[in-house]
Amino acid sequence: MAYFPIFISVVFVVRNQSKFIEKILTDAESCVAPLVSDYEIIVVDNASSDDSVCVLKELTSERGLPNLQIYALTKEVDADTASWAGLENALGDFVVVIDPLTDSVEFLREMLEKAVNGADVVFANNQRRSPQSLAYRSSYAVFNGLYKRFNGIHLANEAPQYRVLSKRVVNFILQHSQPATTYRHLPATGGFARVNLIYSAEPKIVHTKRLGESVDRGMRLMVSSTRAPMRIVTSLSLFGAVANLLYSFYVVVVGLLKTNIAPGWVSLSLQQSGMFFLISLVLLVLGEYILHMVSLSNEGPLYHVGQEFTSARMTRREKLNVEEVAMVAENVLDDGSARISKCKT
């Protein structure tokens, strides 16, 4: 097995997985520890309503797992925001973001090979996903099609959740005003050297995603990453103005040329329905922008860590202690040698 002399941070986001957390983290620890010289496993509990926090607290005890960092959020947030909560507190040279329900930790070795060889961003896409409803799959396809048209990338295929980011990429994201929002797409659009890998692994747990939550998240991603929706607003407004002007000319021409004009019920109805349709579209997109701006100005922090735990056993700290003891012993020997030479003199 390949060995990498690096320090990596592995970020997991969990919610209401108390029955599986210990196995997930134990498998991750046994897989990551032989791969690198140093590591930390960061677990973000996304406001679980079961006893996940108690289980995680137990895992940080003397009898638990080493190198764990636990951050328990006070309210549930979307997956990207929760992942960023872990990245923001990561110390590693490289940061790995894994969905413990669908991603394979065993594939991390191939990803680290690409990262160590110069790739700032390494994406991995699992071809086997949990089954979702027809409504979710249809909405998912529409969103990715629109996102690719507006931003030039297919978010699901070219910037999946499973990723390895170098520290310089994390620092680049930190410079943005809303890093938790831009974290998802920015590594794929920031001009960094990136590699996209494909693998196939059976999801550990069948996880059905909620359509309402995904729609809200998709809207925020869309309006925060591109100006194209606002361009649609201006285009629709311009089209409505031109259509009204042309209709005015049409009314004038008909009034001059026709003498027996029937009541304009059809034309008036078509005009009203068409214009109300355009106005509705404009108001829809404008409403999303207004909601986004309100969230930026009034909501405060996107997440808040209510509890924080650290493993009682930290291998990195133990290594540092060994070095410190060695240095102290060396200093004692040097002092002793100096005293002996002074006595001989």
Contacts in CASP RR format, 6 or more apart in sequence:
PFRMAT RR
TARGET T0000
AUTHOR 0000-0000-0000
METHOD contacts of the structure
MODEL  1
MAYFPIFISVVFVVRNQSKFIEKILTDAESCVAPLVSDYEIIVVDNASSD
DSVCVLKELTSERGLPNLQIYALTKEVDADTASWAGLENALGDFVVVIDP
LTDSVEFLREMLEKAVNGADVVFANNQRRSPQSLAYRSSYAVFNGLYKRF
NGIHLANEAPQYRVLSKRVVNFILQHSQPATTYRHLPATGGFARVNLIYS
AEPKIVHTKRLGESVDRGMRLMVSSTRAPMRIVTSLSLFGAVANLLYSFY
VVVVGLLKTNIAPGWVSLSLQQSGMFFLISLVLLVLGEYILHMVSLSNEG
PLYHVGQEFTSARMTRREKLNVEEVAMVAENVLDDGSARISKCKT
1 34 0 8 1.000
1 35 0 8 1.000
1 109 0 8 1.000
2 35 0 8 1.000
2 109 0 8 1.000
2 112 0 8 1.000
2 113 0 8 1.000
3 34 0 8 1.000
3 35 0 8 1.000
3 36 0 8 1.000
3 37 0 8 1.000
4 35 0 8 1.000
4 36 0 8 1.000
4 37 0 8 1.000
4 112 0 8 1.000
4 116 0 8 1.000
5 36 0 8 1.000
5 37 0 8 1.000
6 36 0 8 1.000
6 37 0 8 1.000
6 38 0 8 1.000
6 92 0 8 1.000
6 93 0 8 1.000
6 94 0 8 1.000
6 112 0 8 1.000
6 116 0 8 1.000
7 36 0 8 1.000
7 37 0 8 1.000
7 38 0 8 1.000
7 39 0 8 1.000
7 40 0 8 1.000
7 91 0 8 1.000
7 92 0 8 1.000
7 93 0 8 1.000
7 94 0 8 1.000
7 316 0 8 1.000
8 32 0 8 1.000
8 36 0 8 1.000
8 38 0 8 1.000
8 39 0 8 1.000
8 40 0 8 1.000
8 92 0 8 1.000
8 93 0 8 1.000
8 94 0 8 1.000
8 95 0 8 1.000
8 96 0 8 1.000
8 112 0 8 1.000
9 39 0 8 1.000
9 40 0 8 1.000
9 41 0 8 1.000
9 42 0 8 1.000
9 87 0 8 1.000
9 90 0 8 1.000
9 91 0 8 1.000
9 92 0 8 1.000
9 94 0 8 1.000
9 95 0 8 1.000
9 96 0 8 1.000
10 28 0 8 1.000
10 32 0 8 1.000
10 39 0 8 1.000
10 40 0 8 1.000
10 41 0 8 1.000
10 42 0 8 1.000
10 95 0 8 1.000
10 96 0 8 1.000
10 98 0 8 1.000
10 105 0 8 1.000
10 108 0 8 1.000
11 42 0 8 1.000
11 44 0 8 1.000
11 83 0 8 1.000
11 86 0 8 1.000
11 87 0 8 1.000
11 90 0 8 1.000
11 95 0 8 1.000
11 96 0 8 1.000
11 97 0 8 1.000
11 98 0 8 1.000
12 24 0 8 1.000
12 25 0 8 1.000
12 28 0 8 1.000
12 41 0 8 1.000
12 42 0 8 1.000
12 43 0 8 1.000
12 44 0 8 1.000
12 98 0 8 1.000
12 100 0 8 1.000
13 44 0 8 1.000
13 46 0 8 1.000
13 79 0 8 1.000
13 82 0 8 1.000
13 83 0 8 1.000
13 99 0 8 1.000
13 100 0 8 1.000
14 21 0 8 1.000
14 24 0 8 1.000
14 43 0 8 1.000
14 44 0 8 1.000
14 45 0 8 1.000
14 46 0 8 1.000
14 48 0 8 1.000
14 52 0 8 1.000
14 100 0 8 1.000
15 45 0 8 1.000
15 46 0 8 1.000
15 47 0 8 1.000
15 48 0 8 1.000
15 52 0 8 1.000
15 76 0 8 1.000
16 48 0 8 1.000
16 49 0 8 1.000
16 50 0 8 1.000
16 52 0 8 1.000
17 24 0 8 1.000
17 48 0 8 1.000
17 52 0 8 1.000
17 100 0 8 1.000
17 101 0 8 1.000
17 205 0 8 1.000
18 48 0 8 1.000
18 50 0 8 1.000
18 51 0 8 1.000
18 52 0 8 1.000
18 54 0 8 1.000
18 55 0 8 1.000
20 100 0 8 1.000
20 204 0 8 1.000
20 205 0 8 1.000
21 43 0 8 1.000
21 52 0 8 1.000
21 55 0 8 1.000
21 56 0 8 1.000
21 59 0 8 1.000
22 55 0 8 1.000
22 59 0 8 1.000
24 100 0 8 1.000
24 204 0 8 1.000
25 41 0 8 1.000
25 43 0 8 1.000
25 59 0 8 1.000
25 65 0 8 1.000
25 68 0 8 1.000
26 65 0 8 1.000
27 105 0 8 1.000
28 41 0 8 1.000
28 98 0 8 1.000
28 100 0 8 1.000
28 105 0 8 1.000
29 41 0 8 1.000
29 65 0 8 1.000
29 66 0 8 1.000
29 67 0 8 1.000
31 105 0 8 1.000
31 106 0 8 1.000
31 108 0 8 1.000
32 39 0 8 1.000
32 41 0 8 1.000
32 105 0 8 1.000
32 108 0 8 1.000
33 39 0 8 1.000
35 108 0 8 1.000
35 109 0 8 1.000
35 112 0 8 1.000
36 112 0 8 1.000
38 315 0 8 1.000
38 316 0 8 1.000
38 319 0 8 1.000
39 67 0 8 1.000
40 67 0 8 1.000
40 68 0 8 1.000
40 69 0 8 1.000
40 90 0 8 1.000
40 91 0 8 1.000
40 92 0 8 1.000
40 316 0 8 1.000
41 65 0 8 1.000
41 67 0 8 1.000
41 68 0 8 1.000
41 69 0 8 1.000
42 69 0 8 1.000
42 71 0 8 1.000
42 86 0 8 1.000
42 89 0 8 1.000
42 90 0 8 1.000
43 56 0 8 1.000
43 68 0 8 1.000
43 69 0 8 1.000
43 70 0 8 1.000
43 71 0 8 1.000
44 71 0 8 1.000
44 73 0 8 1.000
44 82 0 8 1.000
44 83 0 8 1.000
44 85 0 8 1.000
44 86 0 8 1.000
45 52 0 8 1.000
45 53 0 8 1.000
45 56 0 8 1.000
45 70 0 8 1.000
45 71 0 8 1.000
45 72 0 8 1.000
45 73 0 8 1.000
46 73 0 8 1.000
46 76 0 8 1.000
46 77 0 8 1.000
46 79 0 8 1.000
46 82 0 8 1.000
47 72 0 8 1.000
47 73 0 8 1.000
47 74 0 8 1.000
47 75 0 8 1.000
47 76 0 8 1.000
47 77 0 8 1.000
48 72 0 8 1.000
53 70 0 8 1.000
53 72 0 8 1.000
53 307 0 8 1.000
56 68 0 8 1.000
56 70 0 8 1.000
56 72 0 8 1.000
56 309 0 8 1.000
57 70 0 8 1.000
57 309 0 8 1.000
58 64 0 8 1.000
59 65 0 8 1.000
59 68 0 8 1.000
59 311 0 8 1.000
60 68 0 8 1.000
60 70 0 8 1.000
60 309 0 8 1.000
60 310 0 8 1.000
60 311 0 8 1.000
60 312 0 8 1.000
61 312 0 8 1.000
62 312 0 8 1.000
62 313 0 8 1.000
64 311 0 8 1.000
64 312 0 8 1.000
64 313 0 8 1.000
65 311 0 8 1.000
65 313 0 8 1.000
66 311 0 8 1.000
66 313 0 8 1.000
66 314 0 8 1.000
66 315 0 8 1.000
67 311 0 8 1.000
67 313 0 8 1.000
67 314 0 8 1.000
67 315 0 8 1.000
67 316 0 8 1.000
68 309 0 8 1.000
68 310 0 8 1.000
68 311 0 8 1.000
69 89 0 8 1.000
69 308 0 8 1.000
69 309 0 8 1.000
69 310 0 8 1.000
69 311 0 8 1.000
70 307 0 8 1.000
70 308 0 8 1.000
70 309 0 8 1.000
70 310 0 8 1.000
71 85 0 8 1.000
71 86 0 8 1.000
71 89 0 8 1.000
71 305 0 8 1.000
71 307 0 8 1.000
71 308 0 8 1.000
72 305 0 8 1.000
72 306 0 8 1.000
72 307 0 8 1.000
72 308 0 8 1.000
72 309 0 8 1.000
73 82 0 8 1.000
73 85 0 8 1.000
73 303 0 8 1.000
73 304 0 8 1.000
73 305 0 8 1.000
73 306 0 8 1.000
74 304 0 8 1.000
74 305 0 8 1.000
74 306 0 8 1.000
75 303 0 8 1.000
75 304 0 8 1.000
77 85 0 8 1.000
77 302 0 8 1.000
77 303 0 8 1.000
78 213 0 8 1.000
78 216 0 8 1.000
78 217 0 8 1.000
78 220 0 8 1.000
79 99 0 8 1.000
79 161 0 8 1.000
79 217 0 8 1.000
80 180 0 8 1.000
80 181 0 8 1.000
80 183 0 8 1.000
80 184 0 8 1.000
80 217 0 8 1.000
80 221 0 8 1.000
81 180 0 8 1.000
81 181 0 8 1.000
81 302 0 8 1.000
81 303 0 8 1.000
82 303 0 8 1.000
83 97 0 8 1.000
83 161 0 8 1.000
83 183 0 8 1.000
84 179 0 8 1.000
84 180 0 8 1.000
84 183 0 8 1.000
84 303 0 8 1.000
85 180 0 8 1.000
85 303 0 8 1.000
85 305 0 8 1.000
87 95 0 8 1.000
87 97 0 8 1.000
87 165 0 8 1.000
87 170 0 8 1.000
87 173 0 8 1.000
87 183 0 8 1.000
88 174 0 8 1.000
88 179 0 8 1.000
90 170 0 8 1.000
92 167 0 8 1.000
93 166 0 8 1.000
93 167 0 8 1.000
94 112 0 8 1.000
94 115 0 8 1.000
94 164 0 8 1.000
94 165 0 8 1.000
94 166 0 8 1.000
94 167 0 8 1.000
95 164 0 8 1.000
95 165 0 8 1.000
95 167 0 8 1.000
95 170 0 8 1.000
96 108 0 8 1.000
96 111 0 8 1.000
96 163 0 8 1.000
96 164 0 8 1.000
97 161 0 8 1.000
97 162 0 8 1.000
97 163 0 8 1.000
97 165 0 8 1.000
98 105 0 8 1.000
98 108 0 8 1.000
98 162 0 8 1.000
99 161 0 8 1.000
99 162 0 8 1.000
100 204 0 8 1.000
101 130 0 8 1.000
101 203 0 8 1.000
101 204 0 8 1.000
101 205 0 8 1.000
101 207 0 8 1.000
102 126 0 8 1.000
102 129 0 8 1.000
102 130 0 8 1.000
102 203 0 8 1.000
102 204 0 8 1.000
102 207 0 8 1.000
103 124 0 8 1.000
103 126 0 8 1.000
103 161 0 8 1.000
103 162 0 8 1.000
103 201 0 8 1.000
104 126 0 8 1.000
104 199 0 8 1.000
104 201 0 8 1.000
106 201 0 8 1.000
107 124 0 8 1.000
107 162 0 8 1.000
107 197 0 8 1.000
107 199 0 8 1.000
107 201 0 8 1.000
108 164 0 8 1.000
110 124 0 8 1.000
110 197 0 8 1.000
110 199 0 8 1.000
111 122 0 8 1.000
111 124 0 8 1.000
111 164 0 8 1.000
111 197 0 8 1.000
112 122 0 8 1.000
112 164 0 8 1.000
114 122 0 8 1.000
114 164 0 8 1.000
114 195 0 8 1.000
114 197 0 8 1.000
115 122 0 8 1.000
115 164 0 8 1.000
115 166 0 8 1.000
118 193 0 8 1.000
119 164 0 8 1.000
119 193 0 8 1.000
119 194 0 8 1.000
119 195 0 8 1.000
120 165 0 8 1.000
120 166 0 8 1.000
120 168 0 8 1.000
120 169 0 8 1.000
120 187 0 8 1.000
120 192 0 8 1.000
120 193 0 8 1.000
120 194 0 8 1.000
121 163 0 8 1.000
121 164 0 8 1.000
121 165 0 8 1.000
121 166 0 8 1.000
121 169 0 8 1.000
121 187 0 8 1.000
121 188 0 8 1.000
121 192 0 8 1.000
121 193 0 8 1.000
121 194 0 8 1.000
121 195 0 8 1.000
122 163 0 8 1.000
122 164 0 8 1.000
122 194 0 8 1.000
122 195 0 8 1.000
122 197 0 8 1.000
123 158 0 8 1.000
123 159 0 8 1.000
123 160 0 8 1.000
123 162 0 8 1.000
123 163 0 8 1.000
123 188 0 8 1.000
123 194 0 8 1.000
123 195 0 8 1.000
123 196 0 8 1.000
123 197 0 8 1.000
124 160 0 8 1.000
124 162 0 8 1.000
124 163 0 8 1.000
124 196 0 8 1.000
124 197 0 8 1.000
124 198 0 8 1.000
124 199 0 8 1.000
125 156 0 8 1.000
125 157 0 8 1.000
125 160 0 8 1.000
125 162 0 8 1.000
125 196 0 8 1.000
125 197 0 8 1.000
125 198 0 8 1.000
125 199 0 8 1.000
126 160 0 8 1.000
126 162 0 8 1.000
126 199 0 8 1.000
126 200 0 8 1.000
126 201 0 8 1.000
126 203 0 8 1.000
127 198 0 8 1.000
127 199 0 8 1.000
127 200 0 8 1.000
128 200 0 8 1.000
128 201 0 8 1.000
128 202 0 8 1.000
128 203 0 8 1.000
129 203 0 8 1.000
130 203 0 8 1.000
130 205 0 8 1.000
130 206 0 8 1.000
130 207 0 8 1.000
130 208 0 8 1.000
130 209 0 8 1.000
131 206 0 8 1.000
131 208 0 8 1.000
132 140 0 8 1.000
132 208 0 8 1.000
132 209 0 8 1.000
133 208 0 8 1.000
133 211 0 8 1.000
135 211 0 8 1.000
136 209 0 8 1.000
136 211 0 8 1.000
136 214 0 8 1.000
139 211 0 8 1.000
139 214 0 8 1.000
139 215 0 8 1.000
140 156 0 8 1.000
140 214 0 8 1.000
143 155 0 8 1.000
143 218 0 8 1.000
143 222 0 8 1.000
144 154 0 8 1.000
144 155 0 8 1.000
144 156 0 8 1.000
144 157 0 8 1.000
145 154 0 8 1.000
146 222 0 8 1.000
147 153 0 8 1.000
147 154 0 8 1.000
147 155 0 8 1.000
147 221 0 8 1.000
147 222 0 8 1.000
147 225 0 8 1.000
148 154 0 8 1.000
148 155 0 8 1.000
149 228 0 8 1.000
150 222 0 8 1.000
150 225 0 8 1.000
150 226 0 8 1.000
150 228 0 8 1.000
150 229 0 8 1.000
151 185 0 8 1.000
151 189 0 8 1.000
151 225 0 8 1.000
151 226 0 8 1.000
151 228 0 8 1.000
152 189 0 8 1.000
153 159 0 8 1.000
153 185 0 8 1.000
153 188 0 8 1.000
153 189 0 8 1.000
155 184 0 8 1.000
155 185 0 8 1.000
155 188 0 8 1.000
155 221 0 8 1.000
157 196 0 8 1.000
158 188 0 8 1.000
158 196 0 8 1.000
159 184 0 8 1.000
159 185 0 8 1.000
159 187 0 8 1.000
159 188 0 8 1.000
163 187 0 8 1.000
165 187 0 8 1.000
166 192 0 8 1.000
169 187 0 8 1.000
169 192 0 8 1.000
172 186 0 8 1.000
172 190 0 8 1.000
172 192 0 8 1.000
173 179 0 8 1.000
173 182 0 8 1.000
173 183 0 8 1.000
173 186 0 8 1.000
173 187 0 8 1.000
176 182 0 8 1.000
176 186 0 8 1.000
177 296 0 8 1.000
178 224 0 8 1.000
178 296 0 8 1.000
178 302 0 8 1.000
180 302 0 8 1.000
180 303 0 8 1.000
181 220 0 8 1.000
181 221 0 8 1.000
181 224 0 8 1.000
181 225 0 8 1.000
181 302 0 8 1.000
182 224 0 8 1.000
182 225 0 8 1.000
184 221 0 8 1.000
185 221 0 8 1.000
185 225 0 8 1.000
187 194 0 8 1.000
188 194 0 8 1.000
189 225 0 8 1.000
219 288 0 8 1.000
220 292 0 8 1.000
220 295 0 8 1.000
222 229 0 8 1.000
222 288 0 8 1.000
223 229 0 8 1.000
223 288 0 8 1.000
223 289 0 8 1.000
223 292 0 8 1.000
224 292 0 8 1.000
229 285 0 8 1.000
229 288 0 8 1.000
229 289 0 8 1.000
230 285 0 8 1.000
230 289 0 8 1.000
232 285 0 8 1.000
233 282 0 8 1.000
233 285 0 8 1.000
233 286 0 8 1.000
233 289 0 8 1.000
236 278 0 8 1.000
236 281 0 8 1.000
236 282 0 8 1.000
237 282 0 8 1.000
239 278 0 8 1.000
240 275 0 8 1.000
240 278 0 8 1.000
243 275 0 8 1.000
243 278 0 8 1.000
244 275 0 8 1.000
247 271 0 8 1.000
254 261 0 8 1.000
255 261 0 8 1.000
END
